[in-house]
Amino acid sequence: MSNKKSYYAFEAPSGTTIEFQATSLQQAMVIKKKRAHELGIPKEAFELTSIRKKPSLSE
């Protein structure tokens, strides 16, 4: 059984973006909630902007 992970990117209206790897959309929503809480931004503010197989090149 292979663990296929995708990169999920979310963006808030303020321009704050978060991107991370998760195995499912459900897992991504849980991680988004934790990251949003750490940033002090309501999780509802973040919109899913993309799902990729590779991370975006925003270095």
MODELLER restraints for C-alpha pairs under 7 A, 6 or more apart:
rsr = mdl.restraints
at = mdl.atoms
rsr.add(forms.Gaussian(group=physical.xy_distance, feature=features.Distance(at['CA:3:A'], at['CA:23:A']), mean=6.94, stdev=0.5))
rsr.add(forms.Gaussian(group=physical.xy_distance, feature=features.Distance(at['CA:4:A'], at['CA:23:A']), mean=6.07, stdev=0.5))
rsr.add(forms.Gaussian(group=physical.xy_distance, feature=features.Distance(at['CA:5:A'], at['CA:21:A']), mean=6.22, stdev=0.5))
rsr.add(forms.Gaussian(group=physical.xy_distance, feature=features.Distance(at['CA:5:A'], at['CA:22:A']), mean=5.37, stdev=0.5))
rsr.add(forms.Gaussian(group=physical.xy_distance, feature=features.Distance(at['CA:5:A'], at['CA:23:A']), mean=4.38, stdev=0.5))
rsr.add(forms.Gaussian(group=physical.xy_distance, feature=features.Distance(at['CA:6:A'], at['CA:21:A']), mean=5.59, stdev=0.5))
rsr.add(forms.Gaussian(group=physical.xy_distance, feature=features.Distance(at['CA:6:A'], at['CA:22:A']), mean=5.76, stdev=0.5))
rsr.add(forms.Gaussian(group=physical.xy_distance, feature=features.Distance(at['CA:6:A'], at['CA:23:A']), mean=6.25, stdev=0.5))
rsr.add(forms.Gaussian(group=physical.xy_distance, feature=features.Distance(at['CA:6:A'], at['CA:51:A']), mean=6.43, stdev=0.5))
rsr.add(forms.Gaussian(group=physical.xy_distance, feature=features.Distance(at['CA:6:A'], at['CA:52:A']), mean=5.57, stdev=0.5))
rsr.add(forms.Gaussian(group=physical.xy_distance, feature=features.Distance(at['CA:6:A'], at['CA:53:A']), mean=4.84, stdev=0.5))
rsr.add(forms.Gaussian(group=physical.xy_distance, feature=features.Distance(at['CA:7:A'], at['CA:19:A']), mean=6.63, stdev=0.5))
rsr.add(forms.Gaussian(group=physical.xy_distance, feature=features.Distance(at['CA:7:A'], at['CA:20:A']), mean=5.43, stdev=0.5))
rsr.add(forms.Gaussian(group=physical.xy_distance, feature=features.Distance(at['CA:7:A'], at['CA:21:A']), mean=4.38, stdev=0.5))
rsr.add(forms.Gaussian(group=physical.xy_distance, feature=features.Distance(at['CA:7:A'], at['CA:22:A']), mean=6.40, stdev=0.5))
rsr.add(forms.Gaussian(group=physical.xy_distance, feature=features.Distance(at['CA:7:A'], at['CA:51:A']), mean=5.56, stdev=0.5))
rsr.add(forms.Gaussian(group=physical.xy_distance, feature=features.Distance(at['CA:7:A'], at['CA:52:A']), mean=5.04, stdev=0.5))
rsr.add(forms.Gaussian(group=physical.xy_distance, feature=features.Distance(at['CA:7:A'], at['CA:53:A']), mean=5.97, stdev=0.5))
rsr.add(forms.Gaussian(group=physical.xy_distance, feature=features.Distance(at['CA:7:A'], at['CA:54:A']), mean=6.33, stdev=0.5))
rsr.add(forms.Gaussian(group=physical.xy_distance, feature=features.Distance(at['CA:7:A'], at['CA:55:A']), mean=5.86, stdev=0.5))
rsr.add(forms.Gaussian(group=physical.xy_distance, feature=features.Distance(at['CA:8:A'], at['CA:19:A']), mean=5.52, stdev=0.5))
rsr.add(forms.Gaussian(group=physical.xy_distance, feature=features.Distance(at['CA:8:A'], at['CA:20:A']), mean=5.63, stdev=0.5))
rsr.add(forms.Gaussian(group=physical.xy_distance, feature=features.Distance(at['CA:8:A'], at['CA:21:A']), mean=6.20, stdev=0.5))
rsr.add(forms.Gaussian(group=physical.xy_distance, feature=features.Distance(at['CA:8:A'], at['CA:28:A']), mean=6.78, stdev=0.5))
rsr.add(forms.Gaussian(group=physical.xy_distance, feature=features.Distance(at['CA:8:A'], at['CA:50:A']), mean=5.92, stdev=0.5))
rsr.add(forms.Gaussian(group=physical.xy_distance, feature=features.Distance(at['CA:8:A'], at['CA:51:A']), mean=4.66, stdev=0.5))
rsr.add(forms.Gaussian(group=physical.xy_distance, feature=features.Distance(at['CA:8:A'], at['CA:52:A']), mean=6.62, stdev=0.5))
rsr.add(forms.Gaussian(group=physical.xy_distance, feature=features.Distance(at['CA:9:A'], at['CA:18:A']), mean=5.73, stdev=0.5))
rsr.add(forms.Gaussian(group=physical.xy_distance, feature=features.Distance(at['CA:9:A'], at['CA:19:A']), mean=4.22, stdev=0.5))
rsr.add(forms.Gaussian(group=physical.xy_distance, feature=features.Distance(at['CA:9:A'], at['CA:20:A']), mean=6.74, stdev=0.5))
rsr.add(forms.Gaussian(group=physical.xy_distance, feature=features.Distance(at['CA:9:A'], at['CA:48:A']), mean=6.02, stdev=0.5))
rsr.add(forms.Gaussian(group=physical.xy_distance, feature=features.Distance(at['CA:9:A'], at['CA:49:A']), mean=5.55, stdev=0.5))
rsr.add(forms.Gaussian(group=physical.xy_distance, feature=features.Distance(at['CA:9:A'], at['CA:50:A']), mean=5.19, stdev=0.5))
rsr.add(forms.Gaussian(group=physical.xy_distance, feature=features.Distance(at['CA:9:A'], at['CA:51:A']), mean=6.44, stdev=0.5))
rsr.add(forms.Gaussian(group=physical.xy_distance, feature=features.Distance(at['CA:10:A'], at['CA:17:A']), mean=5.64, stdev=0.5))
rsr.add(forms.Gaussian(group=physical.xy_distance, feature=features.Distance(at['CA:10:A'], at['CA:18:A']), mean=5.36, stdev=0.5))
rsr.add(forms.Gaussian(group=physical.xy_distance, feature=features.Distance(at['CA:10:A'], at['CA:19:A']), mean=6.34, stdev=0.5))
rsr.add(forms.Gaussian(group=physical.xy_distance, feature=features.Distance(at['CA:10:A'], at['CA:46:A']), mean=5.65, stdev=0.5))
rsr.add(forms.Gaussian(group=physical.xy_distance, feature=features.Distance(at['CA:10:A'], at['CA:47:A']), mean=5.26, stdev=0.5))
rsr.add(forms.Gaussian(group=physical.xy_distance, feature=features.Distance(at['CA:10:A'], at['CA:48:A']), mean=4.40, stdev=0.5))
rsr.add(forms.Gaussian(group=physical.xy_distance, feature=features.Distance(at['CA:10:A'], at['CA:49:A']), mean=5.25, stdev=0.5))
rsr.add(forms.Gaussian(group=physical.xy_distance, feature=features.Distance(at['CA:11:A'], at['CA:17:A']), mean=4.30, stdev=0.5))
rsr.add(forms.Gaussian(group=physical.xy_distance, feature=features.Distance(at['CA:11:A'], at['CA:18:A']), mean=6.46, stdev=0.5))
rsr.add(forms.Gaussian(group=physical.xy_distance, feature=features.Distance(at['CA:11:A'], at['CA:46:A']), mean=5.05, stdev=0.5))
rsr.add(forms.Gaussian(group=physical.xy_distance, feature=features.Distance(at['CA:11:A'], at['CA:47:A']), mean=5.36, stdev=0.5))
rsr.add(forms.Gaussian(group=physical.xy_distance, feature=features.Distance(at['CA:11:A'], at['CA:48:A']), mean=6.61, stdev=0.5))
rsr.add(forms.Gaussian(group=physical.xy_distance, feature=features.Distance(at['CA:11:A'], at['CA:49:A']), mean=6.47, stdev=0.5))
rsr.add(forms.Gaussian(group=physical.xy_distance, feature=features.Distance(at['CA:12:A'], at['CA:45:A']), mean=5.21, stdev=0.5))
rsr.add(forms.Gaussian(group=physical.xy_distance, feature=features.Distance(at['CA:12:A'], at['CA:46:A']), mean=4.30, stdev=0.5))
rsr.add(forms.Gaussian(group=physical.xy_distance, feature=features.Distance(at['CA:12:A'], at['CA:47:A']), mean=6.25, stdev=0.5))
rsr.add(forms.Gaussian(group=physical.xy_distance, feature=features.Distance(at['CA:13:A'], at['CA:45:A']), mean=6.76, stdev=0.5))
rsr.add(forms.Gaussian(group=physical.xy_distance, feature=features.Distance(at['CA:22:A'], at['CA:28:A']), mean=5.51, stdev=0.5))
rsr.add(forms.Gaussian(group=physical.xy_distance, feature=features.Distance(at['CA:32:A'], at['CA:43:A']), mean=6.84, stdev=0.5))
rsr.add(forms.Gaussian(group=physical.xy_distance, feature=features.Distance(at['CA:33:A'], at['CA:43:A']), mean=5.32, stdev=0.5))
rsr.add(forms.Gaussian(group=physical.xy_distance, feature=features.Distance(at['CA:36:A'], at['CA:42:A']), mean=6.12, stdev=0.5))
rsr.add(forms.Gaussian(group=physical.xy_distance, feature=features.Distance(at['CA:36:A'], at['CA:43:A']), mean=5.31, stdev=0.5))
